[in-house]
Amino acid sequence: MFREFDEKQEEQDLRSQFLLESAYIDPNEEIGYPPVAISYGEHSYKTKDGTVSYPTPIATYGNFSFIAAPPKHKKTFLVSLLSAAYLGGGSKKFAGGIKGHRDGKCILHFDTEQGKFHAQKVFRRPLDMSGLDNQCYRTYGLRRSSYKERLNAIDFAIRTTDNLGLVIIDGIADLCSDVNNIDEANAVVQHLMRWTEVYDCHIITVIHMNWGSNKPTGHLGSALQKKCETEIHLEKNEFDNSIVNVKCKSSRGRAFDSFSFFINSVGLPGISDKDIDVLDIINGSKAKHTYKTNAAPVGQGYQTRQNLSA
């Protein structure tokens, strides 16, 4: 019995030793800032070598973030805007100062809530906005699967996708049976932390808030808040509810500046932090849009935007 105990202890000690050796962080080693996946604007800071300018991150590789808002606050439209910015191509006319640092990396996009028709509409937006094909943008609808099947499928896709840069999970709550089950919630967040570190990607997740609250839903929302790099909140503009304000609620690094976006007449999101004067050409139709962030309340001239609710 004692011999068996000693063997089990020895095996456990060897595993612990390996874990500690691989987890050791030398405080004297120079470790660079995590590379930026998506940024909004720039900031400067002083170093011993002078002033350095750096993209202000919304997302960095090796971390995860989440978008939270009540239902029908256009969370999925923000996902489309960030995805298009990350893809690049011709997305700048929509994304403005939001910039992707893709360097040829690929996107995995999972939707857990919508049927095939509506999920495809969401998946088409970044391609229409960027003008690129879907060679490096892989999209999956997991609505009919169980929460365990979804989790396993996402794990498989992340493990087997080469050159992975960005993962979007629109509906993180659907990876557990109950957002208030603390064990399941912690297990989902553990997956996010492991995936991002092992595969050096960034994961953007989406979760609901309860109406009248600024807290993401359940124990899962609390666990996300504790472990994420960036917590992003959305709220309707007080003068025009077709405009959505985007705020960095919290960040491990420098918070990005708030910005707003709206939905144009062909159902595509565009940033409205400055004057926009764009000619969109989608499927042969043309529409011109102009908007200023601090314009007057809804009235004449606002007819080009649609109050869409995805």
Residue, then its C-alpha position, 0 to 999 in steps of 0.5 A: m500500500f505504501r509502495e503504491f502511494d509512493e508511486k502515485q506521489e512520484e508520478q504526481d510530483l513529476r507532472s507538477q515539476f514539468l508544469l512548474e518548469s514550463a510555467y516559470i516566468d523569469p522576472n529578469e527576462e525582457i518580454g514584449y507586449p502581446p502582439v495586437a490583433i485588432s486596434y482602435g487608434e494609437h497612444s504614445y508613452k515615454t520610455k528610456d529610449g524616447t516616446v513610442s507610439y503604439p496601436t491601442p488594442i481592442a484585442t491582442y493575441g493570446n487573450f480573449s474578450f467579450i461583448a455584452a449588451p441586452p438583447k437586440h442591441k446589435k452585438t452581432f453587427l459589432v462582431s461583423l465590424l470587427s471581423a471586417a476590420y480584421l480581414g482588411g481588404g476594403s473594410k476601412k470605409f466601414a471600420g474607420g480607425i478600427k484596424g486589423h493586424r492579421d498578417g495572413k492569419c485566419i478567422l473561425h466564426f461560430d454562431t450558436e443561436q441563429g438558423k442557417f438563413h440568418a447565420q449566413k447573412v451575418f457571415r456574409r457581412p464581413l466579406d461584403m465589407s472587405g471585398l474578400d473571399n472566404q478562403c481564410y474566414r471559416t463559418y459554422g452554425l451550431r444551433r442544432s448541436s448540444y452544448k457539449e457537441r458545440l464545445n467539442a466541435i470548437d475545440f477540434a476546429i481550433r486544434t486543427t486550423d492552421n495559422l489561426g488568428l481570431v476566433i468568434i463565438d457568438g453565443i458563449a452561453d450556449l457552451c454550457s447547460d446553465v450560465n448559473n452553474i459555477d462549475e460549467a461556467n468556470a470550465v468554459v472560461q478555462h477552455l478560453m484561457r487554454w485555447t488562447e494561450v496554446y494556439d496564440c489566437h484571440i477569441i471574441t465572445v458574445i453574451h447577453m446582459n439582463w435588462g436594466s443591468n450592466k452585468p453579463t448574465g450569470h456565473l458565466g458572465s462573472a467568470l468572463q469578467k475576471k479572466c478576460e483582457t477586454e470587456i466591451h459594452l454596447e448601449k443605444n445612443e440617447f438621441d437616436n436608437s439606430i446608433v450604438n455606442v461602444k465602450c471599453k468597460s475594462s481592460r488589462g491594458r490601456a482602454f480604447d476610446s469609445f466609438s459609435f456605429f450605425i447600420n447603413s441602407v444596405g444593412l452593413p455597420g459603419i463606424s461613426d466617429k467621424d464624418i462618413d461619406v462613402l459609396d457602397i456597392i453591394n450586389g450592384s446597388k449603390a447608396k451614399h451615406t453621410y453621418k456625424t457622430n454628434a448630429a441632431p436627433v432623428g429627423q430629415g436626413y436620417q432616412t438612409r439608416q435602418n434600425l436593424s436589430a441583430 
